[in-house]
Each structure stands twice: as structure tokens, then as C-alpha cells.
Amino acid sequence: MGACLALCSLASCASCLCGSAPCLLCGCCPSSNNSTITRLVFSFFLLMGTFVSVIMILPGMETQLRKIPGFCKGGTSIPGIENQVDCNVIVGYKSVYRMCFAMTCFFFLFCAIMIRVRSSKDPRAAIQNGFWFFKFLILVGITVGAFFIPDGTFHDVWFYFGLVGSFIFIIIQLILLIDFAHSWNKAWVENAENGNKCWFAGLLSFTVLHYALAIAAVVLFYIYYTMPDNCTEHKVFISLNLIFCVIVSIVSILPKIQAAQPYSGLLQASIISLYTMYVTWSAMTNNPNRKCNPSLLSLVSNVNTTQPSGGSPTGQVQWWDAQGIVGLIIFLFCTLYASIRSSSNTQVNKLMQTEEGGGSGGEGVVGEDGIRRAVDNEEESVTYNYSFFHFHLCLASLYIMMTLTNWYKPETNTQVMQSTMPAVWVKMSSSWLGLGLYLWTLIAPLIFPDRDFS
């Protein structure tokens, strides 16, 4: 809790604490729109909560807290003072669940408040774009309150909230990756068409690299995550996603698709294929059958990780693994990209509830008081849907909760965490739906030729 309060204090000092929307971090952002700065600050809130959750889940944190005199129950005590804090609650998966619960409630609150805000002239826009100090206080207050929630069925119920929210967020991540790949491909193709053919070589190199990594992943999956007489689900998952990736890759370069969407190509398909293989790997690591789910450490050190026959789980939780770290990296990229994106992809803009971007905006305005202020670029209409943006961060909080706890289901009676098949099916179904969405962005212009999908 001390780390949370300290981080909040630092963040409040780093940001502009005035209540008006145009005065937001302009000292750090020399050229900015208030819409971009607002998204960056809210994303910083999310990253701050993620950082606190990571601290709470670090190995040995509970041992260190018990050394503080008079702090943890059962730890070092001070004569005459009764230790009050249950350190089993404020560290480990329980702390992650509570921290992410607080962030989810915080962003859901703003999601509800900002419904149908049309421009910065709406009084609620001032709440969205200002009053940061009070927002920090609200987040801290919700966080402190979350740590007083009794155990009971809280973790079991919130686990299923996490499953549903993470399912939706994985799809949003895929949409953001599609948008990023589209913008990347369009920019480099335009540069190449202007006379510098090196951009084509760059596109080809990255496309080949992505496909090579995806193919290598498929080979490794078949070697380490399947067995000749076992792991049937894994064989189906790998084969289906391999087939689906081949299909979307072929469709992306069909002549009719290219005629309708000149900037569609293999770069986007290669990124989607690589991400699909990551989701497949992530799903397989949640299989409770340890014969089909060796840890990365066991693969490197050639250690047998299967549970002894007739024995019960040891209760040891592997907090950090490779797929979790990769998931965090992708999460950070997508969160920051969602904050600064300025896309010309009409289909993605409709899915993400944003307007067509026009760049980063003009120079921050310096007022009579000498304070640099961001440009209010939303006087006529908002550039993104406030409510949907907070809903996106709400889902991101649930995704972080599931990622940091390795998608384990908490069993409060036995004090262990168990991998579950529902987590596997959530990830796999989200990958299939994501591939379906990408395929739809390719064929929609052919099905509805009268609509503008540029």
C-alpha cells in the first residue's frame, strides 16, 4: 500500500493539477492536443497500477514486509503494539486481484459518466480532461477500500469477470495490431512509390521475419506441446490456427482484394499470424495437464515437470513465465498505441469508436500567464469515444489481472492456484474471432461495394 501511495504522489506531482482541460502535462509535451494528453494520462494511471501489482507479486515481497516491525501479523513485532496487517492478502495473487478490481471500478466509473459526450463544450468533458489530482485521490481511495474486501467468494467471482474481460481485450489488441500493421504498410508503400525502393526491401524483410517466427513457433508447438498418444486438444488448436493463418494470408493478396484495398498485403497477415501463434502458445500454457504443458524452464533445463502420480498439487505458483512477459510487452505497446493512434483506416476507426486522425495537432499554446497549454481540438466534436476508451482500459485492467496471475483460478480453501481449461478456451476462441474480424476487414469491401471502406 505504501508503494501505491508513493506512486500516486509522484504521478500527481508530475501532472498538471489544474482543473481546466488545456493545461495537461504541456511542459513535457511541446506539441500536443488535449485529446492525446488525456489518453496518455489515463494510460499512465493504468500502467501505474500495473507496476504496483508487479511489485506486490515479486518473489520474497511477503518476507520483506514481515521484517517491518509491527506491520504483518505473525511477523516482527513491537512491544505494546499489535500487528494488524495480514501480509498474505496484500501480496501475491490476492493483491493483484484487489488492485485490478480497483482499476476496473475506476475506469468503469468514468465509462458510465462519459456516455454520449459529443464535444469539449459538454461540461463532462472538463472532468475527462482535467481535475487529475482528484482523480488520483479517487483511484487511491478505491484501491485502499479494495484491500478490505473479505476473501469469501470474491476471488472466484472476479476470476470469471477476468475471463470475460480478457476475452474481449484480446480481440481489441488484435484490432489495434491490424490498425498498426495497416498504417505501417501504407506509410512504407507510399515512401517506396515516391522513388526509394529500399522501403519495399524493408517490408519484405519484416514480412519474411514474421512468417519465419510463426512457422518456427508451430514446429516447436508440435514438438513440445503435443504427444503421439495424448494432447489431442493441442494438436487441434495448432492445426486449426495454422490453417486459418494460411487462409487469411492467401486472401490478403487475392487480385480482387488488392483492387478494393491497395494497401492490403502480407505484412498485416504476417503480424496477425504471429500474434495468433502467441495466443495459441499462451492458451496451451494454461492446460492443467502438465504432460501437455511443460514449463519453459523445464524445456531449457530438461527437467520433468509432471506431477507425481497419486499426489496432490504442491501449491507452488509460477508467477513469471515467458508467455506472461510477452503478454505484458504486447499489452504495453497496445495501450500506448491506443493513446496516440491517429488512423485513416475507416473500418478500424468504426470498431474502435474513433474519428479519422489528422496528425498530432499544432503547437501547444502559451497563455498570458506563461503556462504552455494543449490545443483543444474537440470544440466541434470529440476525436474518440470517451466512454469506449474507458471501457477499453477497464478491460485492460482485467487482462492485466489474468496475465499477472497466469490465468490461474484461485482456490482459497487450499491456498493454491490451479490452471483451468476455461482459460484455454477463452484464449483460443478469442484468437478465432480475431482472425474472423481480420478476414472481414478484407472481404467487406467486396460484399458491400457501395460502402466506403477506405
Disulfide bonds with the S-S distance in Angstrom:
Cys72-Cys87 1.51
Cys231-Cys292 1.91
